[in-house]
């Protein structure tokens, strides 16, 4: 999706109202509020990239701009190019996941990876087993969410389903803080 369209969608979601027909002053105001409240940076990487290049770009974002949350959209697209050390696709994917996990831990950032599932039978909901080559993905992930489509009704319903949630618990002498979702 072109960056212009991504930005338009993000601003419209932030506004919580339709921005069509476009009224330039209204769009400018929402865009200004969006940029003030949600600092967002886009990596200038498109298509298949080497892991080295992706990690270098992420490092610059963390160091120079204080980036705390990185979204890789999408893993399969990045995997198109190999670094040469891993020939097989699943090995390369496992290596990417391992390195992204290590980066997140070392830098104190959160990395969200969009990983498209295998094709499932019509009407079947996604599960952790639906992850394409998903062993390493599910092991290394703190959170796993699926965009589910329930087509059992006349109007299909889309919803986000949480399959795995990591949360830090702070235990003190008198209290225990728990995750709220």
Rosetta blueprint (number, residue, H / E / L):
1 X L
2 X L
3 X H
4 X H
5 X H
6 X H
7 X H
8 X H
9 X H
10 X H
11 X H
12 X H
13 X H
14 X H
15 X H
16 X L
17 X L
18 X L
19 X L
20 X L
21 X L
22 X L
23 X L
24 X H
25 X H
26 X H
27 X H
28 X H
29 X H
30 X H
31 X H
32 X H
33 X H
34 X H
35 X H
36 X H
37 X H
38 X L
39 X L
40 X L
41 X L
42 X L
43 X L
44 X L
45 X L
46 X L
47 X L
48 X L
49 X L
50 X L
51 X H
52 X H
53 X H
54 X H
55 X H
56 X H
57 X H
58 X H
59 X H
60 X H
61 X H
62 X H
63 X H
64 X H
65 X H
66 X L
67 X L
68 X L
69 X E
70 X E
71 X E
72 X E
73 X E
74 X L
75 X H
76 X H
77 X H
78 X H
79 X L
80 X L
81 X L
82 X L
83 X L
84 X L
85 X L
86 X L
87 X L
88 X L
89 X H
90 X H
91 X H
92 X H
93 X H
94 X H
95 X H
96 X H
97 X H
98 X H
99 X H
100 X H
101 X H
102 X H
103 X H
104 X H
105 X H
106 X H
107 X H
108 X L
109 X L
110 X E
111 X E
112 X E
113 X E
114 X E
115 X L
116 X L
117 X E
118 X L
119 X L
120 X L
121 X L
122 X L
123 X L
124 X L
125 X L
126 X L
127 X L
128 X H
129 X H
130 X H
131 X E
132 X L
133 X L
134 X L
135 X H
136 X H
137 X H
138 X H
139 X H
140 X H
141 X L
142 X L
143 X L
144 X E
145 X E
146 X E
147 X E
148 X E
149 X E
150 X E
151 X L
152 X L
153 X L
154 X L
155 X L
156 X L
157 X E
158 X E
159 X E
160 X E
161 X E
162 X E
163 X E
164 X E
165 X L
166 X L
167 X L
168 X L
169 X L
170 X E
171 X E
172 X L
173 X L
174 X L
175 X L
176 X E
177 X E
178 X L
179 X L
180 X L
181 X L
